[in-house]
Amino acid sequence: MFQILAIFALPALAAFFIGKWIDTTYSIKPYGTLSILLISFILSWVLTIRIYLKLQRQYDALDVQEEEEKLLNSEKE
């Protein structure tokens, strides 16, 4: 849970401050903040999906291993 929180909260917080700096430096308020926040939101979701896919592959591998063990145990009997 904390990993997902960190994936969304930390980039959003950093994006907010970077966006504010861009807004004041280039006088483009609020477009700098909104742009950077949108980019951080998209990157956070990409990271979340990658973590989900990695966990799904690990789960599938464990499922295959469990099925193989059941098959071996049934053949021994």
Secondary structure, DSSP 8 states (H G I E B T S, - for coil): -HHHHHHHHHHHHHHHHHHHHHHHHHT-TTHHHHHHHHHHHHHHHHHHHHHHHHHHHHHHHHHHHHHHHHHHHHHH-
